[in-house]
Each structure stands twice: as structure tokens, then as C-alpha cells.
Amino acid sequence: MCSSDLLDVHMDIDQVRAFAQKDIQHLPIAAQERILQAFTTSGSHQAALNKEKRHFKICCFSTKPDDTLMWSHYADKHHGIALGFLFPVVGEHFSMYPVRYIDQIKKLDGMADTSAIFNYWLTRKPSCWAYECEIRAISRAGIEDINFPKNQLKEIIFGCKVQQTDIDALISLTNATGFKNVIFRKMIIDPSTFLLKSI
């Protein structure tokens, strides 16, 4: 995810200044200019871009709650849960973007608009992951935890191997903490197809 191979980065002085300004603003103007020029000629711009990338936070969602591989990879081999949200999730600190799956890397020009660079960088994955049908919530607000309105949680889906005692405990906790109108489901394996279905 977020491979630098997606970008053909060669930024001009103004773009480098936007990335590096806060780190060098305490230096004399002449020193700032020397550093900025060095960034544009030495290849250090990739380091500046990587540093800026760390300011982004990503939360991943899927539109396919019944995919067997997803439950195996991300829900402790069917011992976990999936949360179903009412979309579009609205938030002042993040935006939602579908992931684009690609077979071939076509590098984006590093001279492109900064928002286009990061959108391209943060929303591309190899096509072998297309079964995930992923949507990403991307934030640059510097906030670790973002709350969502309780009415946007619409369902909790338990994996095939979740114990009934754990199901009962989570249902009680959900109701006790003010989440209303949440539908509870459990995945089972259809014996005629081996596919998952919810009950």
C-alpha cells in the first residue's frame, strides 16, 4: 500500500517549500533557500514526500461483508466481528474514497497537484486485492481517534466461530452504551456451496 513506485516525483521549488517550510522556518532565509534548492536537485524530495505521507491516517472498509477471505484475513479466522455502517459516513475530519485496483503502474507526475498526488498514492492497490471492494476513510487532521454518530452503526456481524457467550456479552454492551437500531447477524457456512451467508 502507498508504494513510492506509483509516483515519478520531481518537484519544483514551490512544492518542496510547501513540504519543508515548517521544518526549516527557524533558519535564516539564505539557509532556507540553499536547503530548498538541494531538495530539488538531490532527490531528497522523495524523503520529503514520505515524511508528509506520515501525516495521513487511513481507516479501511469493505462493501462485501460475506467474503470468506476477508473473514479469514481480518477477523481472526472467523472468530471476530464486522461492523456495518450507514454510508456515506459524514465526518469533518476525513473523506471517503474508493480504492482503485490496477494491473500496471502508471506513475503519476510528481509535478501534479498535491491533492492529486496523495489521492493517487493513497487509493491504489494491485488488482489481486480487488475482491476486497475497499473504501478508505482518509484523514490528515492529525487526530488518532475519530468518533462517529451512534446512529451510523447499523449492524454487527459475528464470525462463524464466535461463541454464544461472547455474542450475548457484545449485544448487552451495545445496547447499554446507547447504540440504537443495530441489527445483529451471524455468519454461517452454507453446506451446499461453502459460501458464507448471514442469519
C-alpha distance (Angstrom), angle and dihedral (degrees) to the residues before:
residue distance angle dihedral
M1 . . .
C2 3.80 . .
S3 3.80 93.7 .
S4 3.80 116.1 -174.7
D5 3.81 86.6 -137.2
L6 3.81 87.0 79.2
L7 3.79 91.6 69.3
D8 3.76 134.7 64.7
V9 3.75 94.9 -159.9
H10 3.80 122.8 -164.9
M11 3.77 107.7 143.6
D12 3.75 126.4 -169.2
I13 3.79 123.7 -128.4
D14 3.81 94.6 -91.2
Q15 3.80 92.8 53.4
V16 3.80 92.2 47.7
R17 3.80 89.6 48.5
A18 3.81 90.3 55.2
F19 3.80 91.2 54.2
A20 3.81 98.7 40.7
Q21 3.81 104.0 32.9
K22 3.80 98.6 98.0
D23 3.81 92.4 49.7
I24 3.80 96.4 51.7
Q25 3.80 103.6 30.5
H26 3.83 92.0 104.2
L27 3.84 90.9 62.8
P28 3.82 125.8 87.8
I29 3.81 113.9 -88.2
A30 3.81 93.4 -110.0
A31 3.80 91.3 53.2
Q32 3.80 91.0 47.9
E33 3.79 91.0 53.8
R34 3.82 92.6 49.5
I35 3.79 91.1 51.5
L36 3.79 92.8 46.9
Q37 3.81 91.6 49.9
A38 3.80 89.9 50.2
F39 3.80 89.9 53.0
T40 3.79 91.9 56.0
T41 3.80 95.3 48.3
S42 3.80 105.8 34.4
G43 3.79 102.5 53.4
S44 3.80 91.3 -110.3
H45 3.79 88.3 126.5
Q46 3.82 89.2 86.7
A47 3.81 88.9 59.8
A48 3.81 89.6 49.7
L49 3.79 90.6 51.2
N50 3.80 92.3 48.4
K51 3.78 89.9 50.4
E52 3.79 91.3 51.8
K53 3.81 90.7 48.3
R54 3.80 89.9 62.7
H55 3.81 89.4 68.0
F56 3.80 91.0 67.7
K57 3.81 123.1 89.5
I58 3.80 120.8 -159.7
C59 3.80 130.5 -162.4
C60 3.80 115.3 -171.9
F61 3.80 127.2 -144.7
S62 3.80 134.7 176.6
T63 3.79 132.8 -146.6
K64 3.85 90.7 -148.8
P65 3.80 112.6 74.5
D66 3.82 93.6 169.3
D67 3.80 101.7 57.3
T68 3.81 111.4 125.9
L69 3.81 94.6 -149.9
M70 3.80 91.8 51.2
W71 3.79 90.7 54.4
S72 3.80 90.8 47.5
H73 3.81 95.1 47.6
Y74 3.79 102.8 37.8
A75 3.80 108.0 21.8
D76 3.79 103.3 54.6
K77 3.80 94.1 -95.3
H78 3.82 94.2 -52.7
H79 3.83 94.7 -43.5
G80 3.82 92.1 103.5
I81 3.78 137.8 66.2
A82 3.79 139.1 -112.0
L83 3.78 123.4 -141.3
G84 3.78 117.8 -143.2
F85 3.80 116.2 -151.2
L86 3.77 132.6 -164.6
F87 3.80 106.5 -115.3
P88 2.87 142.0 -110.5
V89 3.78 89.1 48.5
V90 3.77 106.2 -154.3
G91 3.78 119.6 -145.1
E92 3.77 135.1 157.7
H93 3.80 92.1 -147.3
F94 3.81 100.9 49.9
S95 3.79 144.8 33.2
M96 3.81 130.4 -144.5
Y97 3.82 122.1 -124.0
P98 3.81 131.2 174.9
V99 3.78 114.5 -126.8
R100 3.80 114.6 -114.3
Y101 3.79 115.0 -142.3
I102 3.78 116.3 -147.2
D103 3.81 136.0 -171.2
Q104 3.77 96.2 -161.6
I105 3.76 132.1 33.1
K106 3.77 112.8 -120.5
K107 3.76 103.4 -176.5
L108 3.76 117.1 -129.4
D109 3.78 115.2 -129.1
G110 3.78 109.2 -105.7
M111 3.78 88.0 -140.5
A112 3.80 90.3 67.1
D113 3.77 122.0 110.4
T114 3.81 110.0 -66.7
S115 3.82 93.9 -122.3
A116 3.82 89.9 51.1
I117 3.80 90.6 51.4
F118 3.78 93.9 53.5
N119 3.80 94.1 40.8
Y120 3.80 89.7 53.9
W121 3.79 93.2 43.1
L122 3.80 96.4 47.6
T123 3.81 99.3 42.1
R124 3.83 105.8 46.7
K125 3.79 126.6 94.3
P126 3.82 135.0 162.4
S127 3.80 114.1 -84.0
C128 3.82 91.9 -115.8
W129 3.83 86.0 77.7
A130 3.80 94.4 53.6
Y131 3.82 92.3 107.2
E132 3.83 87.7 72.5
C133 3.83 92.9 68.3
E134 3.78 87.3 -153.9
I135 3.78 129.0 -163.8
R136 3.79 119.2 -172.2
A137 3.76 129.8 -150.1
I138 3.80 104.7 -150.6
S139 3.78 124.3 -165.5
R140 3.77 132.8 -177.9
A141 3.78 95.1 177.0
G142 3.81 94.7 104.8
I143 3.80 91.1 -122.7
E144 3.79 117.0 137.1
D145 3.82 97.5 -161.7
I146 3.79 123.5 36.7
N147 3.78 118.1 -171.5
F148 3.79 121.9 -142.7
P149 3.81 128.1 -153.6
K150 3.79 110.0 -91.4
N151 3.79 92.2 -127.6
Q152 3.82 90.2 64.4
L153 3.81 93.4 68.6
K154 3.80 101.5 87.3
E155 3.82 104.1 167.2
I156 3.76 146.4 8.2
I157 3.79 116.1 -150.2
F158 3.79 119.4 -162.0
G159 3.78 121.4 -148.3
C160 3.81 120.8 -115.2
K161 3.80 92.9 -101.6
V162 3.81 100.4 46.2
Q163 3.81 110.4 124.0
Q164 3.81 119.0 -119.4
T165 3.82 91.7 -121.6
D166 3.83 89.3 58.1
I167 3.79 91.0 47.1
D168 3.79 91.8 52.1
A169 3.81 92.0 47.0
L170 3.82 93.6 51.1
I171 3.80 93.0 46.4
S172 3.82 89.6 52.4
L173 3.81 92.0 47.2
T174 3.80 92.2 48.2
N175 3.79 92.5 51.5
A176 3.81 93.0 43.8
T177 3.82 93.8 53.0
G178 3.78 95.8 56.2
F179 3.80 103.6 -99.6
K180 3.79 106.3 146.8
N181 3.80 131.3 -160.4
V182 3.80 94.6 8.9
I183 3.81 113.2 160.6
F184 3.81 115.6 -141.9
R185 3.78 119.3 -148.8
K186 3.77 136.9 170.3
M187 3.77 127.5 -149.5
I188 3.80 119.3 -127.8
I189 3.78 131.1 -179.8
D190 3.78 113.4 -111.8
P191 3.83 103.2 -128.9
S192 3.80 92.1 -150.0
T193 3.83 96.5 54.2
F194 3.84 108.0 13.7
L195 3.81 86.6 -127.0
L196 3.78 123.1 130.2
K197 3.76 123.2 -108.9
S198 3.77 130.8 173.5
I199 3.78 128.2 -122.8
